[in-house]
Amino acid sequence: MEPVQPVEVHPVDGGVSGTGPWKLGIKGPLYVGPDVIGTTPDPAARVALKPLPGPLRVITVRPPYRSDPRAVRRYSIHPYQDEEARAHRAAQQRWYTPRAQQTEPTHPLVAVCEVLDGPGRGSEVLIGAPEQDMPEVLGAIAAHARRWQ
């Protein structure tokens, strides 16, 4: 899978798992952008964007294993939705008929990474994201590592 450089900062339904400072416990989306990968409580990602604690090197991208933490192996990943989109989706589900809704499942992938520098150097970090978003996640990881050099 080839990395793709993200054009703007946007949310991706993903998770990060590791040890020490990489034990992030992300409850919201993962934000990827041209020179950052991180988390924030702000749905618009305009304030308080907290970058990951250090540079990473991607070792491999693989399907999730049962032994992976739940944060990175979610099997029903949906794109992050703001309040308005969630309200619209709830209104649609009130009139739900099984034949009317034909959604394609998204398949999660896990990027196995190594911490290059900073806290937790040499440890393994797992980043999970939907298959369609993984190229941008990989591009954001590479850009974040270049920024640290």
KEVO-9225 format. One line per field, with one value per residue (C-alpha): x, y, z; residue number from 1; residue in three letters. Coordinates in nm, 4 decimals, padded with zeros to 6 digits, always signed. Example, Ala and Ser with C-alpha at 12.3 -4.5 7.8 and 13.67 -1.06 7.14 Angstrom:
east <- [+01.2300 | +01.3670]
north <- [-00.4500 | -00.1060]
up <- [+00.7800 | +00.7140]
doti <- [1 | 2]
koldo <- [ALA | SER]
# end
This chain:
east <- [+00.0000 | +00.1464 | +00.1308 | -00.0676 | +00.0064 | -00.3154 | -00.4130 | -00.5917 | -00.6451 | -00.9493 | -01.0820 | -01.0386 | -01.2066 | -00.8928 | -00.7148 | -00.3631 | -00.2294 | +00.1106 | +00.2918 | +00.3994 | +00.3199 | +00.1669 | -00.1126 | -00.3400 | -00.6889 | -00.8296 | -01.2054 | -01.2617 | -01.1258 | -00.7653 | -00.6764 | -00.4451 | -00.3046 | -00.0148 | +00.2351 | +00.0554 | -00.1163 | -00.2834 | -00.5985 | -00.8136 | -01.1407 | -01.2376 | -01.4503 | -01.3244 | -00.9567 | -00.8920 | -00.7680 | -00.5876 | -00.4565 | -00.2219 | +00.0338 | +00.1514 | +00.4425 | +00.7223 | +00.8250 | +00.7247 | +00.8505 | +00.5911 | +00.7046 | +00.4020 | +00.0306 | -00.1853 | -00.5393 | -00.6219 | -00.5473 | -00.7732 | -00.4921 | -00.4767 | -00.6338 | -00.9945 | -00.9011 | -00.7173 | -00.9249 | -01.2772 | -01.4802 | -01.7595 | -01.5702 | -01.7801 | -01.6406 | -01.6398 | -01.9594 | -02.0226 | -02.3416 | -02.5414 | -02.4505 | -02.5368 | -02.8772 | -02.9442 | -02.8432 | -03.0675 | -03.3607 | -03.2980 | -03.2796 | -03.6273 | -03.7622 | -03.5233 | -03.6264 | -03.3783 | -03.4101 | -03.3544 | -03.0155 | -02.7342 | -02.4078 | -02.0697 | -01.8700 | -01.5347 | -01.2415 | -00.9985 | -00.6244 | -00.3499 | -00.0185 | +00.2539 | +00.5031 | +00.8272 | +00.9001 | +01.2172 | +01.2908 | +01.1533 | +00.9546 | +00.9180 | +01.2000 | +01.2128 | +00.8663 | +00.5851 | +00.2807 | -00.0318 | -00.2483 | -00.5815 | -00.7894 | -01.0375 | -00.8896 | -00.9863 | -00.8163 | -00.4965 | -00.2943 | -00.3528 | -00.2687 | +00.0596 | +00.1331 | +00.0655 | +00.2962 | +00.5766 | +00.5265 | +00.5150 | +00.8459 | +01.0100 | +00.8999 | +01.0823 | +01.4149]
north <- [+00.0000 | +00.3350 | +00.6360 | +00.9379 | +01.2863 | +01.4310 | +01.7710 | +01.9087 | +01.8107 | +01.5844 | +01.3108 | +00.9389 | +00.6761 | +00.5127 | +00.4116 | +00.4080 | +00.1538 | +00.1122 | +00.1239 | +00.4138 | +00.7513 | +00.5696 | +00.4287 | +00.7081 | +00.5698 | +00.7698 | +00.8006 | +01.0192 | +01.0217 | +01.0283 | +01.3456 | +01.3302 | +01.6241 | +01.7382 | +01.7504 | +01.6029 | +01.2956 | +01.3350 | +01.3720 | +01.6584 | +01.7044 | +01.9731 | +01.8191 | +02.0852 | +02.0220 | +02.3961 | +02.4024 | +02.1674 | +01.9284 | +01.7010 | +01.5330 | +01.1802 | +01.1783 | +01.0936 | +00.9852 | +00.6413 | +00.4037 | +00.1768 | -00.1856 | -00.3469 | -00.3040 | -00.6069 | -00.7142 | -00.6967 | -00.9943 | -01.1084 | -01.0329 | -00.6655 | -00.4091 | -00.3230 | +00.0367 | -00.0813 | -00.3828 | -00.2448 | -00.4448 | -00.1960 | +00.1246 | +00.4217 | +00.7588 | +01.0214 | +01.2266 | +01.5645 | +01.6405 | +01.7465 | +01.4327 | +01.2096 | +01.3779 | +01.3308 | +00.9634 | +00.9091 | +01.0635 | +00.8303 | +00.5258 | +00.5974 | +00.5129 | +00.2221 | -00.0710 | -00.3567 | -00.3591 | +00.0160 | +00.0281 | -00.1341 | -00.0127 | -00.1561 | -00.2781 | -00.1152 | -00.3360 | -00.2224 | -00.2454 | -00.2145 | -00.0363 | -00.1896 | +00.0877 | +00.1313 | +00.4411 | +00.6003 | +00.8661 | +01.0252 | +00.8494 | +00.4743 | +00.4526 | +00.1109 | +00.0021 | -00.1151 | +00.1036 | -00.0129 | +00.2282 | +00.1016 | +00.2700 | +00.1769 | +00.0382 | +00.3449 | +00.5826 | +00.3857 | +00.5452 | +00.8921 | +00.7638 | +00.6234 | +00.9549 | +01.1461 | +00.9095 | +00.9696 | +01.3494 | +01.3513 | +01.1574 | +01.4034 | +01.6924 | +01.5400 | +01.5124]
up <- [+00.0000 | -00.1054 | +00.1297 | +00.0106 | +00.1462 | +00.3003 | +00.1600 | +00.4670 | +00.8289 | +00.8573 | +01.0887 | +01.0303 | +01.2447 | +01.3751 | +01.6887 | +01.8337 | +02.0787 | +02.2384 | +02.5707 | +02.7905 | +02.6322 | +02.3330 | +02.5519 | +02.4312 | +02.4813 | +02.1910 | +02.2279 | +01.9224 | +01.5718 | +01.4622 | +01.2688 | +00.9683 | +00.7762 | +00.5568 | +00.8446 | +01.1463 | +01.2807 | +01.6179 | +01.8263 | +01.9508 | +02.1392 | +01.8829 | +01.6021 | +01.3577 | +01.4544 | +01.4752 | +01.8362 | +02.0726 | +01.8061 | +01.9994 | +01.7707 | +01.8423 | +02.0928 | +01.8472 | +01.4976 | +01.3714 | +01.1035 | +00.9431 | +00.9474 | +00.7841 | +00.7165 | +00.7895 | +00.8760 | +01.2482 | +01.4712 | +01.7541 | +01.9970 | +01.8881 | +02.1243 | +02.0442 | +01.9578 | +01.6447 | +01.5403 | +01.5197 | +01.2704 | +01.2063 | +01.1393 | +01.0290 | +00.9228 | +01.1983 | +01.1996 | +01.3564 | +01.5523 | +01.2448 | +01.0493 | +01.3481 | +01.3837 | +01.0106 | +01.0296 | +01.3368 | +01.1483 | +00.8534 | +01.0796 | +01.2162 | +00.8715 | +00.8228 | +00.6058 | +00.5634 | +00.1829 | +00.1485 | +00.3173 | +00.1207 | +00.2737 | +00.1888 | +00.4868 | +00.5533 | +00.6347 | +00.9028 | +00.8564 | +01.1159 | +01.0583 | +01.2754 | +01.3559 | +01.5500 | +01.7584 | +01.6158 | +01.8767 | +02.1889 | +02.4594 | +02.4150 | +02.1602 | +01.9928 | +02.1107 | +01.8852 | +01.8137 | +01.6305 | +01.4311 | +01.3018 | +01.0312 | +00.7586 | +00.4374 | +00.2314 | +00.4787 | +00.5423 | +00.2537 | +00.4051 | +00.7541 | +00.6183 | +00.4430 | +00.7653 | +00.9610 | +00.7098 | +00.7135 | +01.0956 | +01.1074 | +00.8616 | +01.0805 | +01.3794 | +01.1917]
doti <- [1 | 2 | 3 | 4 | 5 | 6 | 7 | 8 | 9 | 10 | 11 | 12 | 13 | 14 | 15 | 16 | 17 | 18 | 19 | 20 | 21 | 22 | 23 | 24 | 25 | 26 | 27 | 28 | 29 | 30 | 31 | 32 | 33 | 34 | 35 | 36 | 37 | 38 | 39 | 40 | 41 | 42 | 43 | 44 | 45 | 46 | 47 | 48 | 49 | 50 | 51 | 52 | 53 | 54 | 55 | 56 | 57 | 58 | 59 | 60 | 61 | 62 | 63 | 64 | 65 | 66 | 67 | 68 | 69 | 70 | 71 | 72 | 73 | 74 | 75 | 76 | 77 | 78 | 79 | 80 | 81 | 82 | 83 | 84 | 85 | 86 | 87 | 88 | 89 | 90 | 91 | 92 | 93 | 94 | 95 | 96 | 97 | 98 | 99 | 100 | 101 | 102 | 103 | 104 | 105 | 106 | 107 | 108 | 109 | 110 | 111 | 112 | 113 | 114 | 115 | 116 | 117 | 118 | 119 | 120 | 121 | 122 | 123 | 124 | 125 | 126 | 127 | 128 | 129 | 130 | 131 | 132 | 133 | 134 | 135 | 136 | 137 | 138 | 139 | 140 | 141 | 142 | 143 | 144 | 145 | 146 | 147 | 148 | 149]
koldo <- [MET | GLU | PRO | VAL | GLN | PRO | VAL | GLU | VAL | HIS | PRO | VAL | ASP | GLY | GLY | VAL | SER | GLY | THR | GLY | PRO | TRP | LYS | LEU | GLY | ILE | LYS | GLY | PRO | LEU | TYR | VAL | GLY | PRO | ASP | VAL | ILE | GLY | THR | THR | PRO | ASP | PRO | ALA | ALA | ARG | VAL | ALA | LEU | LYS | PRO | LEU | PRO | GLY | PRO | LEU | ARG | VAL | ILE | THR | VAL | ARG | PRO | PRO | TYR | ARG | SER | ASP | PRO | ARG | ALA | VAL | ARG | ARG | TYR | SER | ILE | HIS | PRO | TYR | GLN | ASP | GLU | GLU | ALA | ARG | ALA | HIS | ARG | ALA | ALA | GLN | GLN | ARG | TRP | TYR | THR | PRO | ARG | ALA | GLN | GLN | THR | GLU | PRO | THR | HIS | PRO | LEU | VAL | ALA | VAL | CYS | GLU | VAL | LEU | ASP | GLY | PRO | GLY | ARG | GLY | SER | GLU | VAL | LEU | ILE | GLY | ALA | PRO | GLU | GLN | ASP | MET | PRO | GLU | VAL | LEU | GLY | ALA | ILE | ALA | ALA | HIS | ALA | ARG | ARG | TRP | GLN]
# end
